[in-house]
Amino acid sequence: MADEQALEKPHPKMSKPPHIGKGPGRVLGTCITIFLLLIGVTALTLWLVYRPHKPQFKVVGAAIYELNTSTPPLISTTMQFTVLTRNPNKRLSIYYDKLSTFVSYRNEPITPQVMLPPLYHRKHSTIAVSPVVGGTPVPVSLDVANGLATDETYGVVGLRLVFFGRLRWKAGAIKTKHYGVYVKCDVLVGLKKGFVGQVPLLGSPGCKVDI
């Protein structure tokens, strides 16, 4: 009987269920989770406040000092464009670390690429740039050479001014990584054969900016 009573009597160590407590690993995991959530909320808040908007470009003036299509497949031209570029961000400035430009006609370059000096664009401001492009003969297709000569005869030439390079946004002491920028400005200019100098803009919608 004693043996049976001993078997029925619960073991002292098993009389209570094992205590389930918060070990160091669980506490550490909770702290890490809370920390990551705080970082995420902070990053989202900063992004909503400082999220960058694309710069804006618009051609407001053009001058053509040379346009020689008489020796195809080479053409030689020298042009200058006045472009207003606006930084719409109220809290972010823009650094253009590399920026180049060229002119194309019917999707074919008619000037060599020209590198512009580094450009710093203060927050919520507008600046003007006036790059001079061309000066060196460029090989083109016969279609482009004939098209330019024909348009010059009619007095209306459609051109595309292209900017491309890399930029960064800056907020205080923080700068973003580099982003590629590609800008296309389609313009119609009034040009009579043999005319040299400032030409009227017959059409100049806002430029398309891709980041």
C-alpha positions as CSV (number, residue, x, y, z in Angstrom):
1,M,0.0,0.0,0.0
2,A,2.8,2.4,0.8
3,D,4.2,1.8,-2.6
4,E,0.9,2.6,-4.2
5,Q,0.4,5.8,-2.2
6,A,3.9,6.8,-3.1
7,L,3.0,6.4,-6.8
8,E,-0.2,8.4,-6.5
9,K,1.4,11.3,-4.6
10,P,2.5,14.0,-7.0
11,H,6.1,14.7,-7.2
12,P,7.0,18.0,-5.5
13,K,8.7,19.4,-8.6
14,M,5.6,18.6,-10.8
15,S,3.0,20.0,-8.5
16,K,3.0,23.4,-10.4
17,P,3.3,24.0,-14.1
18,P,6.7,25.2,-15.2
19,H,7.1,29.0,-15.0
20,I,7.2,30.6,-18.4
21,G,9.1,33.9,-18.1
22,K,10.6,36.4,-20.5
23,G,14.1,35.4,-21.2
24,P,16.9,37.7,-22.4
25,G,16.3,36.7,-26.0
26,R,12.7,37.6,-26.0
27,V,13.4,41.0,-24.3
28,L,16.1,41.7,-26.9
29,G,13.8,40.8,-29.8
30,T,11.1,43.1,-28.5
31,C,13.5,46.0,-28.2
32,I,14.8,45.4,-31.7
33,T,11.3,45.3,-33.1
34,I,10.3,48.6,-31.3
35,F,13.6,50.2,-32.5
36,L,12.9,49.2,-36.1
37,L,9.4,50.5,-35.9
38,L,10.6,53.8,-34.6
39,I,13.2,54.1,-37.5
40,G,10.4,53.3,-40.0
41,V,8.1,55.9,-38.6
42,T,10.9,58.5,-38.5
43,A,11.9,57.7,-42.1
44,L,8.3,57.9,-43.3
45,T,7.8,61.2,-41.6
46,L,11.1,62.7,-43.1
47,W,10.1,61.4,-46.5
48,L,6.7,63.0,-46.3
49,V,8.2,66.3,-45.2
50,Y,11.3,66.4,-47.4
51,R,10.3,64.2,-50.4
52,P,12.0,65.7,-53.4
53,H,10.2,67.1,-56.4
54,K,11.7,67.1,-59.9
55,P,13.4,70.3,-61.1
56,Q,11.6,72.2,-63.9
57,F,13.1,73.5,-67.2
58,K,11.8,75.9,-69.8
59,V,13.5,77.4,-72.9
60,V,12.8,81.1,-73.0
61,G,15.3,82.3,-75.7
62,A,17.3,81.0,-78.6
63,A,20.0,82.4,-81.0
64,I,21.5,80.8,-84.0
65,Y,24.9,82.1,-85.1
66,E,25.6,79.5,-87.8
67,L,23.7,76.7,-89.7
68,N,25.6,75.3,-92.6
69,T,24.0,72.3,-94.4
70,S,25.7,72.8,-97.7
71,T,28.3,70.0,-97.3
72,P,26.4,66.9,-96.3
73,P,26.8,64.5,-94.6
74,L,28.5,67.1,-92.4
75,I,26.6,70.0,-91.0
76,S,28.0,72.8,-88.8
77,T,26.0,74.9,-86.5
78,T,26.4,77.2,-83.4
79,M,23.4,77.9,-81.2
80,Q,22.7,79.4,-77.8
81,F,19.7,78.8,-75.7
82,T,18.5,80.6,-72.5
83,V,16.9,78.1,-70.2
84,L,15.1,78.8,-66.9
85,T,15.4,76.0,-64.4
86,R,13.4,76.0,-61.2
87,N,13.8,74.1,-58.0
88,P,10.3,73.7,-56.6
89,N,11.4,72.2,-53.3
90,K,11.0,74.5,-50.3
91,R,13.3,72.4,-48.0
92,L,15.7,70.8,-50.5
93,S,18.5,72.2,-52.6
94,I,19.9,70.5,-55.7
95,Y,23.5,69.8,-56.7
96,Y,24.1,69.0,-60.4
97,D,27.4,67.3,-60.2
98,K,27.5,66.5,-63.9
99,L,25.4,68.1,-66.6
100,S,25.9,68.0,-70.4
101,T,23.8,69.3,-73.3
102,F,23.4,68.9,-77.0
103,V,20.9,69.7,-79.8
104,S,19.1,67.1,-81.9
105,Y,16.9,67.3,-85.0
106,R,14.5,64.4,-85.9
107,N,16.1,62.4,-83.0
108,E,19.6,62.8,-84.4
109,P,22.3,64.9,-82.7
110,I,23.4,67.9,-84.8
111,T,25.9,69.3,-82.3
112,P,28.5,67.7,-80.1
113,Q,27.9,67.3,-76.4
114,V,29.0,70.2,-74.2
115,M,29.7,69.7,-70.5
116,L,28.4,72.5,-68.3
117,P,30.1,73.5,-65.0
118,P,28.7,72.0,-61.8
119,L,25.5,73.8,-60.8
120,Y,24.1,74.5,-57.3
121,H,20.4,75.2,-57.1
122,R,19.2,76.7,-53.9
123,K,15.9,75.6,-52.5
124,H,12.7,77.1,-54.0
125,S,14.6,79.3,-56.5
126,T,14.9,79.9,-60.2
127,I,18.1,80.4,-62.2
128,A,19.0,80.9,-65.8
129,V,21.6,79.1,-67.9
130,S,22.7,80.0,-71.4
131,P,24.8,77.2,-72.9
132,V,26.4,77.6,-76.3
133,V,26.4,74.4,-78.3
134,G,28.0,73.5,-81.7
135,G,30.9,75.0,-83.5
136,T,32.2,71.6,-84.7
137,P,31.0,69.8,-87.8
138,V,28.8,66.7,-87.1
139,P,28.1,63.8,-89.4
140,V,24.3,63.4,-90.0
141,S,22.1,61.3,-92.3
142,L,21.0,62.7,-95.6
143,D,17.4,62.9,-94.3
144,V,18.5,65.2,-91.5
145,A,20.5,67.5,-93.8
146,N,17.7,67.8,-96.3
147,G,15.1,68.3,-93.6
148,L,17.0,71.1,-92.0
149,A,17.6,72.8,-95.4
150,T,13.8,72.5,-96.2
151,D,12.7,73.8,-92.8
152,E,15.1,76.7,-93.1
153,T,13.5,77.6,-96.4
154,Y,10.0,77.6,-94.9
155,G,11.3,79.6,-91.9
156,V,10.3,77.2,-89.1
157,V,12.7,74.7,-87.6
158,G,11.9,72.2,-84.8
159,L,14.8,71.4,-82.5
160,R,15.3,69.5,-79.3
161,L,17.6,70.7,-76.6
162,V,18.7,67.8,-74.3
163,F,20.3,67.9,-70.9
164,F,21.6,64.8,-69.1
165,G,23.8,64.1,-66.1
166,R,23.6,63.4,-62.4
167,L,22.1,65.3,-59.4
168,R,21.7,65.0,-55.7
169,W,19.2,66.6,-53.3
170,K,20.4,68.2,-50.1
171,A,18.6,68.9,-46.8
172,G,20.8,70.5,-44.2
173,A,23.9,68.4,-43.9
174,I,22.3,65.4,-45.5
175,K,22.8,64.6,-49.2
176,T,21.0,61.9,-51.2
177,K,22.7,59.4,-53.5
178,H,23.3,60.4,-57.1
179,Y,20.3,60.2,-59.5
180,G,20.5,60.3,-63.2
181,V,18.6,63.2,-64.9
182,Y,17.5,63.4,-68.5
183,V,15.7,66.6,-69.8
184,K,14.1,67.0,-73.3
185,C,13.1,70.5,-74.4
186,D,11.3,70.6,-77.8
187,V,11.2,74.1,-79.4
188,L,10.1,75.6,-82.6
189,V,12.2,78.5,-83.8
190,G,11.6,81.0,-86.6
191,L,14.6,81.0,-88.9
192,K,15.2,82.4,-92.3
193,K,18.1,81.3,-94.5
194,G,21.1,83.4,-93.9
195,F,19.8,85.0,-90.7
196,V,22.2,85.2,-87.8
197,G,21.3,86.1,-84.2
198,Q,18.4,86.0,-81.9
199,V,15.5,84.0,-83.3
200,P,11.8,84.0,-82.2
201,L,10.4,81.1,-80.3
202,L,7.2,79.9,-82.0
203,G,6.6,77.2,-79.5
204,S,8.3,76.2,-76.3
205,P,6.2,74.0,-73.9
206,G,7.7,73.0,-70.6
207,C,10.5,70.5,-70.9
208,K,10.1,66.8,-69.9
209,V,12.3,65.8,-66.9
210,D,13.0,62.2,-66.1
211,I,14.9,61.2,-63.0
